[in-house]
């Protein structure tokens, strides 16, 4: 034991236990073992130096600098002595080691966030805080699995402004009840320092019985991005497009789907299967999609519950010609 906490010209920062260990042979490397350090924590002449035993980690002198060692730590007590054990550490060298109280982390980020149903849009990134998800009518509650980037951070979740519930990092939350339409799920991460927080927001749309949860075109990109509550979309088509197909995903498995383009007839579409080719012409094309729930009645007994989506599919008209210059000259007689 010594009060010398130097590593080259560098000294330990922050509170440190007055213990310093040289382990021989000094030239050992690539050895994996459990490392246990013991220190005195009595009322007088304590080596603990007013540190918090729960926050103690090992520091290792590497290339002239102190480096905090990550890993699984356990603490022990035997009378006035305490021990700190690091399991399964692979040594790059054996000399020297010290015990230091790690500073509390301010990292309040998630490394992953996964809903049990649907798909996050956009794909999860720790620095992106807002996401959307779409689920079908049958999903009345949603479980999410958030994982903290830093092991000491704590996580809470709530839905639609309700009470916060704790969530264990890397584990599933309790079921979060969903209303029809849009629901706001919030995931709040509190860093180890207790002051730094970050809130991730997930807008979850639960579709009704006669709504779609997905609409995919074989050509072009829908604008805006599909949402069950949005009824009208634009679909710009490349010049020369002759036909397109639509793949439709209803919220309810028994729903019936019909499609028609312009003044054509309604055509049945099987859920999740591309429709028959829809013939488009140059200029404006209006596609109607009707989703019907045959088990529900709305209003008069003959009126089935249904929802209609409209897709405006515009293609450049190749039959239109423009004359850049036309000169008409009149001659007097």
ABEGO torsion letter per residue (X at the ends): XBABABBEABBBBEBBBBBBBBBOBAABBGBBBBBBBBBBABABGBAAGGBBAAABBBBBBBGGBBBBBBEBBBBBBBEABBBBBBBGBBBABAOBBBBBBBBBBABABBABBBBABEBBOBBBBAABABBBBBBBAABABBBBBBBBABAABBBBBBBGGBBBBBBBBGBBBBBBBBBBEBBBBBBBBBBAAGABBBBBBBBBBBBBAABBABBBBABEBBOBBBBAABABBBBBBBBGBABBBBBBBBABAABBBBBBBEABBBBBBBBGBBBBBBBBBBEBBBBBBBBBBAABBBEBAABBBBBBBBBBBBBBBAABBBBABBBBBBBBX
